[in-house]
Amino acid sequence: MYSVMTVGGVIGMTAAFLQTLEKLTLIKNKDALLSCNLNSVFSCSNVLNAWQSSVFGFPNSILCLVLFTIFTAIALAGATGGKLTRGMRLGIQALSLGTLGFALWFLEQSVYSIVSLCIFCIFCFIGLLLVNGAWLRLNAADLPIGERGRAVLARGIAKGADVFAWSLLAALVAFAMVLRFN
């Protein structure tokens, strides 16, 4: 699972880095033509110029770059045999879930308020799904959901219900995008 998490982290880190470069280009020249402006729907300029792209006073992509670097570093530590405490694993899982919540809010804003999509944001979302899916599997036996909850979760994971749930979330987000832009 650490390999899946590493892949998700690298996808997100790369997308956030490229998005940060595009944001820096816009800061220098608000009318710059960005390489990620594919058409009227996939318009990074529209997204990056919106207030939602700097919720905390600085570009969201910088926050994403930091978070995906943390997720990747922790994943690499686990993948190379490093001992991660239960508290560390659950804390990073909580951080990745919070980041996923923020990403869902941002995608909702992109689709319905900004009315444009940033291709890099979509790749960040994909990376987050991989990171969160891997954490769920790694931490399933340690989640503070009671013995019965852990047993139900273990059965679901054994049957692939978690993969189905993450795939369903991705499909619902994609469906909302298609509905809005078709």
Summary of the structure (lengths in Angstrom):
residues: 182
radius of gyration: 17.4
end to end distance: 36.3
largest distance: 56.6
contacts: 564
relative contact order: 0.16
helix: 79%
strand: 1%
